[in-house]
Amino acid sequence: MNPEPRTALVYDEEMTKYKLLWVDPACKIEVPERLTVSHEALVTSGLARRCVSVSVREATDEDILLVHSEEYLEAVKQTPHMTLEDLQTFTLQYGDVYFHPNIYHCAKLASGATLQLVDSVLTGTARNGMALVRPPGHHSLRSAANGFCVFNNVSIAAKYAKKKYGLKRILIVDWDVHHGQGVQYCFEEDPSVLYFSWHRYEHQKFWPNLKESDYDSVGKAQGAGFNINVPWNKVGLENSDYLSVFLHILLPVAYEFGPELVLVCAGFDTAIGDPEGEMCATPDVFAHLTHLLMNLADGKVCAVLEGGYNLKSLPQSVCETVQTLLADPLPRPVNLRGPCKSALESLHCVRASHQTHWSCLQHAADLPSELSTKRVKLAEDETVAVKNDEEKETEEKQREELTWPEPPKRISPKVRTAAVVPEGLTCPEGCQRFCPPKDPDPHVVKLAESGAEDTEDTGALTLSSVTALLDQMERNEIRSGLALVPDVSMAMSGIADHAARASCSRVLIVVLSDKQEKVWATEDGKTLLVQFSRTSFEPEMTKYYIPVCLQKGCGDVSGLMLAVLTLLLPLGYEFDPGLVLLVRCAGCGVSEQAWQQLVGLVQGLAQGHALVLLQDNDESAVASTASSLLGRPAPSLGPLSARSSTDVKALEKLRVQLQRDWKLLQTAVSEGESGDDG
């Protein structure tokens, strides 16, 4: 058997061999150490050793000309032969960039390294990967260097993948704190590339100070709807703001688009402590952002370094990203709350601007008539306020004194997935068969026997095995589990009861059924139960029991995925469980592909401690369930058909109804009580 593809890491020290040779306050933060500290962190943590090392190459002229003009390429080719004075003069024609005799060589390596990563992933040599490159690329234009960028690495990679591999749909996710205008301009008329960027904007007062960086730049001509800009109009944004935008904008649209490849402009100047971003998101949020992308495109995710200028949070963020690509358990999310007021306004405006382009947003709230933070336009005669040296020194000192906790260690249990299966059934490949305990828990046996219809029922023994498995998961000896049980309803109740008596903090129970099942839910905050079916139970809904009615049931892939992304995941992240119990009832009708997506996505919660219950006659689901629990990417769903207008409207109504109790469900200030402006 061929070994499973691993995570690729592309890096070469050669890309550190250029630097700023003159005084330029705007460019002094772009230093070689950005690359060296990132790579050293991967080496010292042992993550680099676990990756497949991929050598770099120089991009060819043919590669570069996929995006850039011949005149610009020929001009850059002259820079190795220029004097210092000539380099300074050459630089002046561009914005916020510098040149060096070795930068042309490094820029070719950066683009070539990105293409090496794409080749590794698209040929199956690697499942996913990251390229540590310098100079960055997302600001460079067809005929101009810009914002530390010489060649547009990710744009070249997208064009290359389309040309060499015939890809029809590519998603580019740009989480750098600056707008990647070079990428936007390259693809704004191209419906085969969906470009998503969030960026510090401050009503056009933050660099690059472009009107087309705002939310209403949605693409042009055939590309209308395929350019998504999320402008951040204040600093200090947190993990909750980032996750909200992913869950309520990016992911629903991305699943509807159905990419064949995901390219990430991985700029970490959005992390805490960065002098450019001035945001407060902690490095561990990048673990969650990465995970949420990894079930798209059959797991083909290529992260390419862009910005990041704090030499502490940058390597931490790089490590969090790579460790997630390696499929290690994710850290528990910390202190999540609703998005702040400013982030909600941006979220609202983006969703409204794309109503007509994506069926998942067709019932989003219309644009507000007036924004409470007044949408300020930069007048032609207005200049951006320039801070004096004293103000700059004070801010720099405050950033240096800023502290944040080290990202928590992500310890993988010895056993990735254990399975409780009948003796006559082969244990799924890669899973460890879980043996029943010699001394079953008397309380569990009594509970099982009280629910058994037949005295010969094997439910007591099975339930005892499952609760013993749960105990080992709680001790972090086993990461995840699956169990075939005679009665999923009885087992669900027994496990919830057992978890409540144990020290397990909170349990998220997710049930897929075709009819109303006997459910076990409490209102003490220890259990949150979300049930998907075609039957409406709305009168019975409480804060901790949330029935989700889908018109066509769980078999409707588009409707189910929209409910999972915009309802279940925000609820799960805010609830922050210690265990996810995923229950698949007989006859629920869910497709295997959608089921695997669900199993994969919920493992971003509870440090991957997910326990799946299957009916014992549902043997066909065992292999696909095990595959997802073992960390293999779920099969791509392809472009999803337009969501049922009835379902989208009903899900919107439910989201609005729930958001008073669950702040991560908010998507507009006017819907919520106030919005957190902290």
C-alpha positions as CSV (number, residue, x, y, z in Angstrom):
1,M,0.0,0.0,0.0
2,N,1.3,3.5,-0.9
3,P,1.9,5.8,2.1
4,E,-0.7,8.5,2.6
5,P,0.4,11.9,1.3
6,R,1.7,14.2,3.9
7,T,2.2,18.0,4.4
8,A,4.7,19.7,2.2
9,L,7.1,22.4,3.5
10,V,8.8,24.6,0.9
11,Y,11.7,26.8,2.2
12,D,15.2,27.9,1.2
13,E,17.5,30.1,3.2
14,E,18.5,31.9,-0.1
15,M,15.3,34.0,0.2
16,T,16.7,35.7,3.3
17,K,19.6,37.1,1.3
18,Y,18.3,40.6,0.6
19,K,17.5,43.5,2.8
20,L,16.9,47.3,2.9
21,L,20.1,49.1,2.0
22,W,18.9,52.7,2.8
23,V,16.7,54.5,5.3
24,D,13.0,54.0,4.6
25,P,10.6,54.1,7.6
26,A,7.8,52.5,5.5
27,C,10.0,49.5,4.6
28,K,12.2,48.9,7.6
29,I,9.9,46.2,9.1
30,E,10.4,43.9,6.1
31,V,13.5,42.0,7.3
32,P,15.1,38.6,6.5
33,E,14.5,37.5,10.1
34,R,10.8,37.2,9.3
35,L,11.7,34.0,7.3
36,T,14.4,32.7,9.6
37,V,12.4,32.9,12.8
38,S,9.4,31.2,11.1
39,H,11.5,28.3,9.9
40,E,13.5,28.0,13.1
41,A,10.2,27.7,15.0
42,L,9.1,24.8,12.8
43,V,12.4,23.1,13.3
44,T,12.7,23.5,17.0
45,S,9.1,22.4,17.5
46,G,9.7,19.2,15.5
47,L,7.0,20.2,12.9
48,A,9.5,20.6,10.1
49,R,10.7,17.0,10.6
50,R,7.1,15.7,10.1
51,C,6.7,17.5,6.8
52,V,7.9,16.5,3.3
53,S,10.6,18.9,2.4
54,V,10.2,20.2,-1.1
55,S,13.0,22.0,-2.9
56,V,12.5,25.4,-4.4
57,R,13.2,26.4,-8.0
58,E,13.2,29.7,-9.8
59,A,10.1,30.7,-11.6
60,T,10.6,30.9,-15.4
61,D,9.9,33.9,-17.5
62,E,6.9,31.9,-18.9
63,D,5.6,31.4,-15.3
64,I,6.0,35.1,-14.4
65,L,4.4,36.3,-17.7
66,L,1.2,34.5,-16.7
67,V,0.5,37.6,-14.5
68,H,3.1,40.3,-15.2
69,S,3.9,42.3,-18.3
70,E,7.0,41.7,-20.3
71,E,8.1,45.3,-19.9
72,Y,8.0,45.0,-16.1
73,L,9.8,41.7,-16.1
74,E,12.6,43.1,-18.2
75,A,12.9,46.1,-16.0
76,V,13.2,44.0,-12.8
77,K,15.9,41.8,-14.6
78,Q,18.1,44.9,-14.7
79,T,18.2,45.4,-10.9
80,P,21.1,42.9,-10.1
81,H,23.4,45.2,-12.1
82,M,22.3,48.5,-10.6
83,T,24.3,50.7,-8.3
84,L,22.8,51.6,-4.9
85,E,21.9,55.0,-6.3
86,D,20.3,53.4,-9.4
87,L,18.3,51.0,-7.1
88,Q,17.0,53.9,-5.1
89,T,15.9,55.8,-8.2
90,F,14.3,52.6,-9.7
91,T,12.4,52.0,-6.4
92,L,10.9,55.5,-6.4
93,Q,8.5,54.7,-9.3
94,Y,6.7,52.2,-7.1
95,G,4.9,52.3,-3.8
96,D,6.2,51.1,-0.4
97,V,8.8,48.6,-1.8
98,Y,12.5,48.4,-2.0
99,F,15.0,46.7,-4.4
100,H,18.3,45.0,-3.8
101,P,20.8,43.4,-6.2
102,N,19.6,39.9,-5.1
103,I,15.9,40.6,-4.9
104,Y,15.2,39.5,-8.5
105,H,16.7,36.1,-7.7
106,C,14.7,35.9,-4.5
107,A,11.5,36.9,-6.1
108,K,11.9,34.2,-8.7
109,L,12.5,31.7,-5.9
110,A,9.4,32.9,-4.0
111,S,7.2,32.4,-7.1
112,G,8.9,29.1,-8.0
113,A,8.6,27.8,-4.5
114,T,4.9,28.5,-4.6
115,L,4.6,26.6,-7.9
116,Q,6.6,23.7,-6.4
117,L,4.0,23.5,-3.6
118,V,1.1,23.6,-6.0
119,D,2.8,20.8,-8.1
120,S,3.3,18.7,-4.9
121,V,-0.3,19.0,-3.9
122,L,-2.0,18.6,-7.3
123,T,0.1,15.6,-8.2
124,G,-0.7,13.9,-4.9
125,T,2.9,13.9,-3.6
126,A,1.6,16.0,-0.7
127,R,-1.9,16.4,0.7
128,N,-1.4,20.0,1.6
129,G,1.4,22.3,2.5
130,M,3.0,25.7,3.3
131,A,5.6,27.7,1.4
132,L,7.8,30.1,3.5
133,V,8.7,32.7,0.9
134,R,10.1,36.2,0.6
135,P,9.5,38.6,-0.9
136,P,5.7,38.4,-0.5
137,G,3.4,38.8,-3.5
138,H,-0.2,39.8,-3.1
139,H,0.3,43.5,-3.7
140,S,2.3,43.4,-6.9
141,L,0.5,44.5,-10.0
142,R,0.8,43.5,-13.6
143,S,3.4,46.2,-14.3
144,A,4.5,47.4,-10.9
145,A,6.1,46.3,-7.6
146,N,4.1,47.4,-4.6
147,G,4.0,46.9,-0.8
148,F,7.2,44.8,-0.4
149,C,6.0,42.6,-3.3
150,V,7.8,42.0,-6.6
151,F,6.0,39.1,-8.3
152,N,2.5,38.1,-7.4
153,N,3.3,34.6,-6.1
154,V,-0.3,33.3,-5.5
155,S,-1.8,34.9,-8.6
156,I,1.0,33.2,-10.7
157,A,0.2,29.9,-8.9
158,A,-3.6,30.2,-9.7
159,K,-2.9,30.9,-13.4
160,Y,-0.3,28.1,-13.5
161,A,-2.8,25.6,-11.9
162,K,-5.4,26.5,-14.4
163,K,-3.1,26.2,-17.3
164,K,-1.1,23.1,-16.3
165,Y,-3.8,21.1,-14.6
166,G,-6.9,22.4,-16.2
167,L,-8.6,23.5,-13.0
168,K,-11.9,25.3,-13.4
169,R,-12.4,26.6,-9.8
170,I,-9.8,28.0,-7.5
171,L,-10.4,29.7,-4.1
172,I,-7.9,32.3,-2.9
173,V,-8.2,33.2,0.8
174,D,-6.3,36.3,1.8
175,W,-6.1,36.7,5.6
176,D,-3.3,39.2,5.5
177,V,-4.1,42.5,7.2
178,H,-3.6,44.5,4.0
179,H,-5.8,44.2,0.9
180,G,-4.2,42.1,-1.8
181,Q,-5.2,44.5,-4.6
182,G,-2.8,42.8,-7.0
183,V,-4.8,39.6,-6.7
184,Q,-8.1,41.4,-7.0
185,Y,-7.1,43.2,-10.2
186,C,-5.8,40.0,-11.7
187,F,-9.0,38.0,-11.3
188,E,-11.8,40.6,-10.9
189,E,-13.4,39.6,-14.3
190,D,-12.6,35.8,-13.9
191,P,-15.4,33.6,-12.5
192,S,-13.1,30.6,-12.2
193,V,-11.2,32.3,-9.3
194,L,-13.1,33.2,-6.1
195,Y,-11.0,35.8,-4.2
196,F,-11.7,36.5,-0.6
197,S,-9.9,39.2,1.4
198,W,-10.3,40.8,4.8
199,H,-8.2,43.7,5.5
200,R,-7.7,46.8,7.7
201,Y,-9.4,49.6,5.9
202,E,-10.7,52.2,8.3
203,H,-13.0,53.8,5.7
204,Q,-10.2,54.0,3.2
205,K,-7.7,55.7,5.5
206,F,-5.4,52.7,5.8
207,W,-3.0,51.6,3.1
208,P,-3.4,51.0,0.2
209,N,-6.2,53.6,0.6
210,L,-8.2,52.2,-2.3
211,K,-11.9,52.7,-2.9
212,E,-12.0,49.3,-4.6
213,S,-10.9,47.6,-1.3
214,D,-14.4,48.3,0.1
215,Y,-17.2,45.7,0.4
216,D,-19.1,46.9,-2.7
217,S,-16.2,45.9,-5.0
218,V,-17.7,42.5,-5.9
219,G,-16.0,41.8,-9.2
220,K,-16.7,42.9,-12.8
221,A,-18.5,41.5,-15.8
222,Q,-18.5,37.7,-15.6
223,G,-16.5,37.9,-12.4
224,A,-19.3,39.8,-10.5
225,G,-19.8,38.0,-7.2
226,F,-16.4,36.3,-7.3
227,N,-14.5,39.1,-5.4
228,I,-15.3,39.4,-1.7
229,N,-13.8,42.2,0.3
230,V,-14.4,42.4,4.1
231,P,-13.1,45.8,5.2
232,W,-12.1,46.1,8.9
233,N,-12.9,49.7,10.0
234,K,-11.3,49.5,13.4
235,V,-8.2,48.0,15.0
236,G,-8.2,45.6,17.9
237,L,-10.3,42.9,16.3
238,E,-10.4,39.5,18.0
239,N,-10.8,35.8,17.3
240,S,-14.6,36.0,17.4
241,D,-14.6,38.6,14.6
242,Y,-12.4,36.4,12.3
243,L,-14.4,33.3,12.9
244,S,-17.7,35.0,12.4
245,V,-16.7,36.2,8.9
246,F,-15.5,32.7,8.0
247,L,-18.7,31.1,9.2
248,H,-21.2,33.6,7.8
249,I,-19.6,34.7,4.6
250,L,-16.5,32.7,3.4
251,L,-17.5,29.1,4.1
252,P,-21.1,29.2,2.8
253,V,-20.0,30.9,-0.4
254,A,-16.9,28.6,-0.8
255,Y,-19.0,25.4,-0.5
256,E,-21.4,26.8,-3.0
257,F,-18.5,27.6,-5.3
258,G,-16.9,24.2,-4.9
259,P,-13.1,24.9,-5.4
260,E,-10.7,22.3,-6.8
261,L,-7.8,24.0,-5.0
262,V,-7.5,26.4,-2.1
263,L,-4.6,28.9,-2.1
264,V,-4.1,31.0,1.1
265,C,-2.3,34.3,1.1
266,A,-1.1,33.6,4.6
267,G,-0.2,37.0,6.1
268,F,0.1,37.0,9.8
269,D,0.1,40.7,10.4
270,T,-3.5,40.0,11.4
271,A,-2.1,38.5,14.6
272,I,-1.7,40.2,18.0
273,G,1.3,42.4,18.5
274,D,1.9,43.2,14.8
275,P,2.8,46.8,14.1
276,E,0.9,46.9,10.8
277,G,-2.3,45.2,11.9
278,E,-2.7,46.3,15.5
279,M,-5.2,43.5,15.9
280,C,-5.8,41.3,19.0
281,A,-6.4,37.9,17.4
282,T,-4.2,35.3,19.0
283,P,-2.0,32.9,17.0
284,D,-4.2,29.9,17.8
285,V,-7.1,31.3,15.7
286,F,-5.1,30.4,12.6
287,A,-5.3,26.8,13.6
288,H,-9.1,27.1,13.4
289,L,-9.1,29.1,10.1
290,T,-6.9,26.6,8.5
291,H,-9.0,23.7,9.7
292,L,-12.2,25.2,8.4
293,L,-10.6,25.2,4.9
294,M,-9.3,21.7,4.9
295,N,-12.4,19.8,3.8
296,L,-12.7,22.0,0.7
297,A,-11.1,20.8,-2.6
298,D,-10.4,17.3,-1.3
299,G,-8.1,18.9,1.2
300,K,-5.8,20.5,-1.4
301,V,-4.8,23.6,0.6
302,C,-1.6,25.5,-0.2
303,A,-0.6,28.3,2.3
304,V,1.9,30.8,1.1
305,L,3.5,33.3,3.5
306,E,2.7,37.0,2.9
307,G,3.0,39.6,5.7
308,G,3.7,39.3,9.4
309,Y,6.2,41.6,11.2
310,N,6.1,40.8,14.9
311,L,8.9,38.3,15.3
312,K,7.1,36.6,18.2
313,S,3.5,36.2,16.9
314,L,4.6,35.5,13.3
315,P,6.4,32.2,14.1
316,Q,3.7,31.2,16.5
317,S,1.1,31.7,13.9
318,V,3.1,29.8,11.3
319,C,3.4,26.9,13.7
320,E,-0.3,26.8,14.4
321,T,-1.0,26.7,10.7
322,V,1.4,24.0,9.9
323,Q,0.4,21.9,12.9
324,T,-3.2,22.0,11.7
325,L,-2.2,21.0,8.1
326,L,-0.5,18.0,9.8
327,A,-4.0,17.1,11.3
328,D,-3.0,17.5,14.9
329,P,-5.8,18.3,17.4
330,L,-6.8,21.9,17.5
331,P,-6.6,24.0,20.7
332,R,-9.8,24.9,22.5
333,P,-11.0,28.3,21.3
334,V,-10.5,31.0,24.0
335,N,-12.9,33.7,25.2
336,L,-15.2,33.7,22.1
337,R,-18.0,36.2,22.1
338,G,-20.1,38.0,19.6
339,P,-18.4,40.1,16.9
340,C,-17.8,43.8,17.8
341,K,-20.2,46.4,16.3
342,S,-17.7,47.5,13.6
343,A,-17.1,43.9,12.5
344,L,-20.9,43.3,12.4
345,E,-21.4,46.3,10.2
346,S,-18.8,45.0,7.7
347,L,-20.3,41.5,7.9
348,H,-23.8,42.9,7.2
349,C,-22.6,45.0,4.3
350,V,-20.7,42.2,2.6
351,R,-23.6,39.7,2.9
352,A,-26.0,42.3,1.5
353,S,-23.7,43.2,-1.4
354,H,-23.5,39.5,-2.5
355,Q,-27.2,38.7,-2.0
356,T,-27.9,38.4,-5.8
357,H,-24.7,36.4,-6.5
358,W,-24.9,33.5,-4.0
359,S,-28.0,31.5,-3.1
360,C,-26.7,31.0,0.5
361,L,-27.0,34.8,1.0
362,Q,-30.3,35.4,-0.9
363,H,-32.1,36.2,2.3
364,A,-29.4,38.2,4.0
365,A,-30.5,41.5,5.5
366,D,-30.4,44.4,3.0
367,L,-27.8,47.1,3.2
368,P,-28.4,49.4,6.2
369,S,-29.7,52.9,5.3
370,E,-27.2,54.4,7.7
371,L,-24.2,53.0,9.4
372,S,-23.6,53.9,13.0
373,T,-19.9,54.3,12.4
374,K,-20.6,56.6,9.4
375,R,-19.0,55.4,6.3
376,V,-16.4,58.0,5.7
377,K,-15.0,58.5,2.2
378,L,-11.5,59.9,1.7
379,A,-12.0,63.2,-0.1
380,E,-9.6,64.1,-2.9
381,D,-8.2,67.0,-0.9
382,E,-8.1,65.1,2.4
383,T,-4.8,63.7,3.6
384,V,-4.3,60.8,6.0
385,A,-3.2,62.0,9.4
386,V,0.5,61.5,9.9
387,K,1.7,60.7,13.3
388,N,4.7,62.5,14.7
389,D,7.8,60.7,16.0
390,E,6.8,60.9,19.6
391,E,3.4,59.3,18.9
392,K,5.1,56.6,16.9
393,E,7.6,55.9,19.6
394,T,4.8,55.7,22.2
395,E,2.9,53.2,20.1
396,E,6.0,51.1,19.4
397,K,6.8,50.9,23.1
398,Q,3.2,49.8,23.9
399,R,3.4,47.1,21.3
400,E,6.7,45.9,22.7
401,E,5.1,45.7,26.2
402,L,2.1,43.9,24.9
403,T,2.0,40.3,26.1
404,W,-0.2,37.3,25.3
405,P,-0.1,33.7,26.4
406,E,1.9,31.1,24.5
407,P,-0.3,29.0,22.3
408,P,-1.3,25.9,24.2
409,K,0.6,22.7,23.5
410,R,-1.3,20.5,21.1
411,I,-0.7,17.0,22.4
412,S,-1.9,14.1,20.2
413,P,-3.2,11.1,22.1
414,K,-1.5,7.8,21.4
415,V,-4.6,6.4,19.7
416,R,-6.1,8.6,17.0
417,T,-9.4,6.7,16.6
418,A,-10.9,3.7,18.5
419,A,-13.9,1.7,17.3
420,V,-16.6,-0.3,19.2
421,V,-17.8,-2.7,16.6
422,P,-19.5,-6.2,16.8
423,E,-17.1,-9.2,16.9
424,G,-18.0,-10.3,13.5
425,L,-17.3,-7.0,11.8
426,T,-13.8,-6.0,10.7
427,C,-12.4,-3.0,12.5
428,P,-11.9,-0.1,10.0
429,E,-8.4,0.3,8.7
430,G,-6.4,2.7,10.8
431,C,-8.7,2.4,13.9
432,Q,-8.0,0.4,17.1
433,R,-10.6,-2.0,18.1
434,F,-11.8,-1.0,21.6
435,C,-12.3,-4.0,23.9
436,P,-15.1,-4.0,26.4
437,P,-14.1,-3.5,30.1
438,K,-14.0,-6.5,32.4
439,D,-16.0,-4.7,35.0
440,P,-18.8,-2.6,33.4
441,D,-20.0,0.5,35.2
442,P,-23.1,-0.8,37.2
443,H,-24.9,2.5,36.6
444,V,-24.5,2.2,32.9
445,V,-25.6,-1.4,32.9
446,K,-28.7,-0.5,34.8
447,L,-29.5,2.4,32.5
448,A,-29.1,0.2,29.4
449,E,-31.2,-2.6,30.8
450,S,-34.0,-0.1,31.7
451,G,-34.1,1.0,28.1
452,A,-33.8,-2.4,26.5
453,E,-36.9,-4.1,25.0
454,D,-35.3,-7.5,25.1
455,T,-33.6,-9.1,28.0
456,E,-31.1,-10.7,25.6
457,D,-30.3,-7.2,24.2
458,T,-26.5,-6.5,23.9
459,G,-27.1,-2.8,24.6
460,A,-25.7,-3.0,28.1
461,L,-22.4,-4.5,27.1
462,T,-22.1,-2.1,24.1
463,L,-23.0,1.0,26.1
464,S,-20.5,0.0,28.8
465,S,-17.8,-0.2,26.1
466,V,-18.8,3.1,24.7
467,T,-18.7,4.9,28.1
468,A,-15.3,3.3,28.9
469,L,-14.1,4.6,25.5
470,L,-15.5,8.0,26.5
471,D,-13.5,7.9,29.8
472,Q,-10.3,7.3,27.9
473,M,-11.1,10.2,25.5
474,E,-11.5,12.4,28.5
475,R,-8.1,11.4,29.8
476,N,-6.7,12.2,26.3
477,E,-5.6,8.7,25.8
478,I,-7.8,8.4,22.7
479,R,-8.7,11.3,20.4
480,S,-11.9,10.1,18.7
481,G,-14.2,7.1,18.5
482,L,-17.0,5.5,16.6
483,A,-19.4,2.9,17.9
484,L,-22.1,0.7,16.3
485,V,-24.9,0.4,18.8
486,P,-28.2,-1.5,18.8
487,D,-30.2,1.6,19.7
488,V,-28.7,5.0,19.0
489,S,-31.4,6.9,21.1
490,M,-30.7,4.8,24.1
491,A,-27.0,5.0,23.7
492,M,-27.2,8.8,23.2
493,S,-29.1,9.2,26.5
494,G,-26.7,6.9,28.3
495,I,-23.6,8.7,27.1
496,A,-25.1,12.1,27.9
497,D,-26.0,10.9,31.4
498,H,-22.5,9.4,31.9
499,A,-20.8,12.6,30.7
500,A,-23.0,14.7,33.0
501,R,-21.9,12.6,36.0
502,A,-18.2,12.7,34.9
503,S,-16.0,15.7,35.0
504,C,-16.5,16.4,31.2
505,S,-17.1,20.1,31.0
506,R,-19.8,20.4,28.3
507,V,-21.2,18.0,25.6
508,L,-22.4,19.1,22.2
509,I,-24.8,16.5,20.8
510,V,-25.5,16.6,17.0
511,V,-28.3,14.3,15.8
512,L,-29.2,13.5,12.2
513,S,-32.6,11.9,11.9
514,D,-35.6,11.6,9.6
515,K,-38.2,12.0,12.4
516,Q,-38.4,13.2,15.9
517,E,-36.2,11.0,18.1
518,K,-36.3,10.6,21.8
519,V,-33.7,13.2,22.8
520,W,-31.7,13.9,26.0
521,A,-31.2,17.5,26.8
522,T,-30.9,19.6,29.9
523,E,-31.0,23.3,30.5
524,D,-28.1,23.4,33.0
525,G,-25.7,24.5,30.3
526,K,-23.8,21.2,30.3
527,T,-25.4,19.8,27.2
528,L,-26.3,21.5,23.9
529,L,-28.4,19.3,21.5
530,V,-28.8,20.3,17.8
531,Q,-31.1,18.0,15.8
532,F,-31.4,18.0,12.0
533,S,-34.4,16.5,10.3
534,R,-37.3,17.2,8.0
535,T,-39.8,17.5,10.9
536,S,-40.4,20.8,12.6
537,F,-40.2,20.8,16.4
538,E,-40.0,24.6,16.8
539,P,-42.5,24.8,19.7
540,E,-40.2,22.6,21.8
541,M,-37.1,24.6,21.1
542,T,-35.1,25.9,24.1
543,K,-31.7,27.5,24.5
544,Y,-30.0,24.1,24.7
545,Y,-32.3,22.0,22.5
546,I,-32.3,23.4,18.9
547,P,-34.2,21.4,16.3
548,V,-33.3,22.4,12.7
549,C,-35.9,21.6,10.1
550,L,-34.8,21.0,6.5
551,Q,-37.5,20.9,3.9
552,K,-35.9,17.9,2.1
553,G,-34.3,16.4,5.2
554,C,-30.7,15.6,5.7
555,G,-30.5,14.2,2.2
556,D,-30.5,17.8,0.8
557,V,-26.7,18.4,0.7
558,S,-27.0,22.1,0.0
559,G,-29.4,22.7,2.8
560,L,-27.6,20.6,5.3
561,M,-24.2,22.2,4.7
562,L,-25.7,25.7,5.0
563,A,-27.2,24.7,8.4
564,V,-24.0,23.2,9.5
565,L,-21.8,26.2,8.5
566,T,-24.1,29.0,9.7
567,L,-25.9,27.5,12.7
568,L,-24.1,24.4,14.1
569,L,-20.5,25.6,13.9
570,P,-21.2,29.1,15.4
571,L,-23.2,27.4,18.2
572,G,-20.4,24.9,18.7
573,Y,-17.6,27.4,18.8
574,E,-19.5,29.6,21.3
575,F,-20.6,26.6,23.5
576,D,-17.0,25.3,23.5
577,P,-17.7,21.7,24.4
578,G,-15.2,19.2,25.9
579,L,-16.8,16.4,23.8
580,V,-18.8,16.3,20.5
581,L,-21.3,13.4,20.3
582,L,-22.4,12.9,16.7
583,V,-25.4,10.7,16.2
584,R,-26.5,9.3,12.9
585,C,-30.0,7.7,13.1
586,A,-31.1,5.0,10.8
587,G,-32.9,6.3,7.7
588,C,-31.8,9.9,8.1
589,G,-30.9,10.1,4.4
590,V,-27.6,11.9,4.7
591,S,-25.2,11.3,1.8
592,E,-21.8,9.8,2.6
593,Q,-20.0,12.9,1.2
594,A,-22.0,15.4,3.3
595,W,-21.7,13.1,6.4
596,Q,-17.9,13.1,6.0
597,Q,-17.9,16.8,5.7
598,L,-19.8,17.1,9.0
599,V,-17.5,14.6,10.8
600,G,-14.5,16.5,9.6
601,L,-15.7,20.0,10.5
602,V,-16.8,19.2,14.1
603,Q,-13.4,17.9,14.9
604,G,-12.3,21.6,15.1
605,L,-14.2,21.6,18.4
606,A,-13.3,19.9,21.7
607,Q,-9.7,19.3,20.7
608,G,-10.9,16.7,18.2
609,H,-12.7,14.6,20.9
610,A,-15.6,13.5,18.8
611,L,-17.6,10.3,19.4
612,V,-19.8,9.0,16.6
613,L,-22.8,6.7,17.1
614,L,-24.1,4.6,14.3
615,Q,-27.0,2.2,14.2
616,D,-25.5,-1.4,14.2
617,N,-27.1,-2.1,10.8
618,D,-25.5,0.9,9.2
619,E,-22.3,-0.9,8.4
620,S,-21.9,1.0,5.1
621,A,-21.2,4.2,7.0
622,V,-18.3,2.8,9.1
623,A,-15.5,3.2,6.6
624,S,-16.4,6.7,5.6
625,T,-16.8,7.7,9.2
626,A,-13.5,6.2,10.2
627,S,-11.8,8.0,7.3
628,S,-12.9,11.4,8.5
629,L,-12.1,10.7,12.1
630,L,-8.6,9.6,11.1
631,G,-8.1,13.1,9.6
632,R,-8.4,12.3,5.9
633,P,-10.1,15.1,3.9
634,A,-13.8,14.6,3.1
635,P,-14.5,14.2,-0.6
636,S,-15.3,17.5,-2.3
637,L,-19.0,18.1,-2.7
638,G,-18.3,20.0,-6.0
639,P,-20.3,23.2,-6.7
640,L,-23.5,22.9,-4.7
641,S,-26.8,23.4,-6.3
642,A,-28.7,26.6,-5.4
643,R,-30.2,26.3,-1.9
644,S,-33.9,26.0,-1.5
645,S,-35.3,29.5,-1.0
646,T,-37.6,28.1,1.6
647,D,-34.7,26.5,3.6
648,V,-32.5,29.5,3.4
649,K,-35.4,31.7,4.6
650,A,-36.2,29.3,7.4
651,L,-32.5,29.0,8.5
652,E,-32.2,32.8,8.5
653,K,-35.4,33.1,10.7
654,L,-34.0,30.5,13.1
655,R,-30.6,32.2,13.2
656,V,-32.2,35.6,14.1
657,Q,-34.4,33.8,16.7
658,L,-31.4,32.2,18.4
659,Q,-28.9,35.1,18.3
660,R,-30.0,36.8,21.5
661,D,-28.7,33.8,23.4
662,W,-25.8,32.9,21.0
663,K,-23.8,36.0,19.9
664,L,-21.7,34.2,17.3
665,L,-25.0,33.9,15.3
666,Q,-25.2,37.6,14.8
667,T,-24.6,39.0,11.3
668,A,-25.9,42.6,11.6
669,V,-26.0,45.2,14.4
670,S,-29.7,45.9,13.8
671,E,-30.6,42.3,14.5
672,G,-28.8,42.1,17.8
673,E,-29.4,43.9,21.0
674,S,-26.4,46.2,20.8
675,G,-23.3,44.6,19.3
676,D,-20.1,44.5,21.3
677,D,-18.0,47.5,20.4
678,G,-15.1,46.5,22.7
